[in-house]
C-alpha cells in the first residue's frame, strides 16, 4: 500500500507477517497499536475492558468525541482511519488468570500494556510459561517528567521490558514520555523480529556468576525472576568493570521476621 512507501526496507515484511496481541488499550497499548498500524502491521488482537474517560486524552490515542466508548471499539475506529485494511480482533473483557493465555493463543507476539502491577505480573508469568517461544514486549516505568534518556530496554530470552523501571503512576503521566516508551516497545519488537540484539542485552549471565538463596540455586526463569536477573546483570557489569578477571558469586538471603 502506498501509505507505507516511505517505510524502511524490511519493516513491512516483519510486521505484516505476524499477528500481534496487545493486553490493554490505554496510554501504552493504544499508542503501540497506532505505531504498529503505521509500520505495516496487518493483524492485531486488542483486549481491554475499560471505557474512555476525559482524563485519558492527555496520553491515549483517542479523541474527545469518543469519551464513553469502549477503548477497544474506539481504537479499532482510529486504526482503520490509518489503514482501512488492518484486521483488528476486539475483545472487551477483563484479563484474568483464566483467560490471559486463551485470549492471545493465536498471536505470534504479545504486548503487555496494563497499568495494574498484579495483572502485569501474572500476565508475564502466564505467557512465559504457556508460550515460552513467543516474543513478549512489556513495559515498566512510564510516569513523571524525567529525561527520556532514562528509558531503556532490558531483554532476557524472549521477554523485553521497556521503560525507566522505577517510576510510579502517582507521578502523573506526560504524553511525551508515555509515547516514547510505546515507540521504544515497537522498535524493540522490530529489533527482536529482525534478529538484532538490544544495547543492554549480553545473552546469558557472565561465567562465574551463581545466584543462590540459603545455599540453593535459583533458576533465572519466569517473572519476577527475570527482573532479578536484570538487576544482577547490572551489578555484575559494575563489578566486572572493577575486576574483569574475578569470579563473582551473588547470594540472596531470606529475611524472616
C-alpha positions in Angstrom: 0.0 0.0 0.0 1.3 3.5 -0.8 1.0 4.7 2.7 4.0 2.5 3.5 6.1 3.8 0.6 8.5 5.7 2.9 8.9 2.9 5.5 12.5 1.4 5.7 13.1 -1.8 3.7 12.1 -4.9 5.7 9.8 -3.2 8.1 6.6 -4.1 6.4 7.6 -7.7 5.9 8.4 -8.0 9.6 5.1 -6.7 10.9 2.7 -7.8 8.2 3.5 -11.5 8.5 2.5 -11.8 12.2 -0.5 -11.5 14.5 0.2 -9.2 17.5 -1.7 -9.4 20.7 -2.0 -6.2 22.9 -3.1 -6.5 26.5 -4.5 -3.1 27.4 -5.7 -0.2 25.2 -4.6 2.7 27.4 -1.6 5.0 27.2 0.9 2.3 26.1 -1.5 -0.1 24.3 -3.3 2.5 22.2 -0.1 4.2 21.1 1.7 0.9 20.4 -1.3 -0.1 18.2 -1.2 3.2 16.4 2.6 2.9 15.8 2.2 -0.7 14.6 -0.6 0.4 12.2 1.8 3.0 10.7 4.6 0.4 10.5 2.6 -2.1 8.4 1.0 -4.4 11.0 -1.9 -6.2 9.4 -3.4 -8.3 12.2 -3.9 -7.2 15.9 -5.8 -8.7 18.8 -6.6 -6.0 21.4 -8.0 -6.8 24.8 -9.3 -4.2 27.3 -12.5 -4.0 29.5 -12.4 -0.2 30.1 -14.2 2.8 28.6 -12.6 6.1 27.6 -12.6 8.9 30.2 -11.8 12.6 29.5 -8.6 12.4 31.6 -7.3 9.7 29.2 -6.9 12.1 26.4 -3.6 13.6 27.7 -1.8 10.4 26.6 -4.0 7.9 24.9 -4.8 7.6 21.1 -8.4 8.7 21.4 -10.4 11.8 20.8 -12.9 14.0 22.7 -15.9 12.7 20.8 -15.0 9.1 21.8 -15.3 9.7 25.6 -17.6 7.0 27.0 -16.9 4.4 24.3 -15.2 1.1 25.0 -11.5 1.6 24.3 -11.1 -1.3 22.0 -14.0 -0.1 19.8 -12.7 3.4 19.6 -9.1 2.2 19.0 -10.3 0.0 16.1 -12.0 3.0 14.6 -8.9 5.1 14.8 -6.6 2.4 13.4 -8.9 1.8 10.4 -8.7 5.5 9.6 -4.9 5.0 9.3 -5.1 1.7 7.3 -8.5 0.5 6.2 -7.0 -2.9 5.5 -5.8 -3.7 9.0 -7.6 -6.6 10.8 -8.4 -6.0 14.4 -9.9 -8.6 16.7 -11.6 -6.7 19.6 -12.2 -8.3 22.9 -14.0 -6.2 25.6 -13.1 -8.2 28.6 -11.0 -8.0 31.8 -7.9 -10.2 31.7 -7.8 -12.9 34.4 -5.6 -15.9 35.1 -8.3 -18.0 33.4 -8.3 -16.1 30.1 -4.9 -14.5 30.0 -3.5 -17.0 27.5 -6.6 -18.1 25.7 -7.2 -14.5 24.5 -3.9 -14.5 22.7 -3.3 -18.1 21.8 -3.3 -17.4 18.0 -0.8 -14.4 18.4 2.8 -14.6 17.4 3.9 -11.6 19.6 2.5 -10.4 22.9 2.5 -6.8 24.2 1.9 -6.2 27.9 0.4 -2.7 28.3 -1.6 -2.8 31.6 -1.1 -0.4 34.5 -2.0 -2.7 37.3 1.1 -4.3 38.8 -0.6 -7.5 39.9 -2.2 -8.1 36.4 1.2 -7.2 34.8 3.0 -9.8 36.9 0.5 -12.7 36.2 0.3 -11.9 32.5 4.1 -12.1 32.1 4.3 -15.2 34.2 1.4 -17.0 32.5 2.6 -16.0 29.0 6.2 -17.0 29.7 5.0 -20.4 31.0 2.4 -21.2 28.3 4.1 -19.5 25.4 7.8 -20.0 26.1 8.8 -19.4 22.4 6.7 -16.3 21.9 8.1 -12.8 21.9 6.8 -10.7 24.9 7.3 -6.9 24.9 6.4 -5.4 28.3 6.6 -2.0 30.0 7.8 -0.9 33.4 8.0 2.8 34.4 6.3 5.3 32.2 5.4 8.1 34.5 6.7 11.5 35.5 8.8 14.0 33.6 12.3 12.5 34.0 14.6 12.7 30.9 13.8 10.3 28.1 17.4 9.1 28.4 16.2 7.1 31.4 14.0 4.9 29.2 15.9 1.7 28.5 15.2 -1.8 27.2 16.2 -4.9 29.1 15.9 -8.2 27.2 16.1 -11.7 28.8 15.3 -14.5 26.4 12.0 -13.8 24.7 11.0 -11.1 27.2 11.8 -7.5 26.7 10.9 -4.8 29.3 10.9 -1.2 28.3 10.7 1.9 30.5 12.6 3.6 33.3 11.9 0.6 35.5 11.1 2.7 38.6 8.6 5.5 38.2 5.1 5.2 39.7 1.9 6.4 38.1 1.4 8.6 41.2 3.9 11.0 39.5 1.4 11.7 36.7 1.6 10.9 33.0 3.3 13.1 30.4 2.3 12.4 26.8 5.9 12.7 25.5 7.2 10.1 28.0 4.3 7.6 27.5 4.5 7.7 23.7 8.3 7.5 23.9 8.0 4.2 25.9 5.4 2.9 23.4 7.7 3.9 20.5 10.7 2.1 22.2 8.5 -1.0 22.6 7.6 -1.1 18.9 11.3 -0.5 18.0 12.3 -3.3 20.3 9.7 -5.6 18.7 11.2 -5.0 15.3 14.7 -5.4 16.7 13.8 -8.8 18.0 12.0 -9.9 14.9 14.9 -8.9 12.7 17.4 -10.7 14.9 19.2 -7.7 16.4 20.5 -7.5 20.0 19.4 -4.7 22.2 22.1 -2.4 23.6 21.8 -3.8 27.1 21.4 -7.5 26.2 24.5 -9.6 26.6 22.9 -13.0 26.5 23.4 -15.2 29.5 25.0 -14.0 32.7 28.8 -13.9 32.6 30.6 -17.1 33.6 31.5 -17.4 37.3 28.1 -16.0 38.4 25.8 -18.0 40.6 22.5 -16.9 42.1 21.7 -18.6 45.4 19.3 -18.2 48.3 20.1 -20.0 51.5 22.5 -22.3 49.6 20.0 -23.3 46.9 20.5 -22.5 43.2 17.8 -20.1 41.8 16.8 -20.7 38.2 16.5 -17.3 36.5 13.4 -18.0 34.5 9.8 -16.6 34.7 8.6 -13.4 36.3 9.8 -11.9 38.7 13.0 -14.0 38.4 13.7 -12.3 35.1 13.6 -8.9 36.8 16.0 -10.3 39.4 18.3 -11.3 36.6 18.3 -7.8 35.1 19.3 -6.4 38.5 22.0 -9.0 38.9 23.3 -8.3 35.4 23.7 -4.6 36.2 25.5 -5.4 39.4 27.8 -7.9 37.7 28.6 -5.4 34.9 29.7 -2.8 37.6 31.8 -5.4 39.5 33.4 -6.8 36.3 34.4 -3.2 35.5 36.4 -3.1 38.7 37.8 -6.5 38.4 37.3 -8.0 34.9 39.2 -11.2 35.7 37.5 -12.1 39.0 34.8 -14.7 39.7 31.6 -13.3 41.1 29.1 -15.0 43.3 25.8 -13.4 44.1 23.8 -14.7 47.1 20.3 -13.9 48.3 19.1 -14.4 51.9 15.6 -14.8 53.1 14.7 -12.4 55.9 12.2 -13.9 58.4 10.6 -11.7 61.0 
